[in-house]
């Protein structure tokens, strides 16, 4: 592993357009502070240094945002779809035009390498473009009707949508919620993750510049401490008709419980525990490359990251040697340093969990093939962990059950197809799974049996604006992306005209 000077101070956050760095909420077309004036600090995970602050909003601010979104709803849903689409395209163009600034803000507050942050801007923007195109195609149905009647189904926006997003993809997660909501005529209140509010606020600044009507999108920032009460104002508000959430399963369940009293529609994109299976008949080089792509993006802090890697006995040794060589060659360092592939983890809590999983694995007989430790030299205030491969992993280890959310690959050896499919499905989660095999019949069998919302077959990069992203079991429900991505923001209405 190459470690690039961890003591290097982050370069100052220099932006071509400094006005994109916002420090206020955006409610009813106005940038404003929290009503009680409270603030919440934002720090750089590469240094621990606080470099900005944002409002620490309360229920009162959330209520103001809901008032604004509710007041804007009738006008926005009546806006012709083509007009909504044009505004989305303008937003899309502005996001792309400001890629460098958005990427810098993102890397500064989240820690991901700049090259990855630029990639995330393009990825998030692709959802805005996609839903701008879908906005004009929300057709209904004419139902073959009995004589004297005309029966029809029309699609309507659900109403005010509350979007709550995590820190790991500060731009893409919120873009792929706001874009479909706006496309169908919903209005939005949003609350970004406490560690990464600045990217979301910059994105909303570009919504303002694109010229969307006042109140159509509103955003409030809040600390971890105040978030439950702030979001609770939306959960209890019967005018908020939908919650779209990406984050942990525990918080997803809380939102499902608490929104039951107003029976809101819910989309929950929750945690995963993805299996990655390599069969004896796989192309080993392609499998290693696929694993590197899917595991180490964002330092392993990705919900679709392989968490358990199963390798068939016949190629276990060959695969593990090639993998260890690739992992050992990764470059770790601060986001802005040239060539960095793995940045700091988001916070102390995150790196503590990774260290706990590795220590537990070693205690239960796992062998550290590379990495396995915190990188602390020169990294005071930051949270680096060495990219790690653990051999001889077993199901009793904590990392077999729980998302590690870091740059750690545990290798489990298996013998038969039946055994590995059973092991892969032996988890409450069901977001993504991957497998590599050159055997056509096996590909069909295994794809059919894996209990996940997404399956990568001889492919590690599965996310795309063109396809439905989402999970089953305790990874949640609802889909983002593709032509299916609008459905979660739509309600159907049946019209029955008689006496014809
Ligand atoms: P988290 O659940 O702790 O936080 C997510 C969001 O929920 C944040 O905005 C947070 O402020 C908010 N939140 C926290 N407590 C809340 C409460 N009581 N009421 C309302 N809102 C609350 O998750 P995280 O640690 O930020 O993100 C990591 C998790 O997200 C992982 O489990 C990961 O797998 C999951 N994730 C899933 C997907 C997906 O598409 N399925 C994508 C990215 C991340």
Boltz pocket constraint, residues with backbone or C-beta under 6 A from the ligand:
constraints:
  - pocket:
      binder: B
      contacts: [[A, 164], [A, 165], [A, 166], [A, 167], [A, 168], [A, 169], [A, 191], [A, 192], [A, 193], [A, 194], [A, 222], [A, 223], [A, 224], [A, 227], [A, 228], [A, 231], [A, 232], [A, 246], [A, 247], [A, 248], [A, 249], [A, 251], [A, 252], [A, 254], [A, 268], [A, 269], [A, 270], [A, 271], [A, 272], [A, 302], [A, 303], [A, 304], [A, 403], [A, 431], [A, 471], [A, 475]]
      max_distance: 6.0
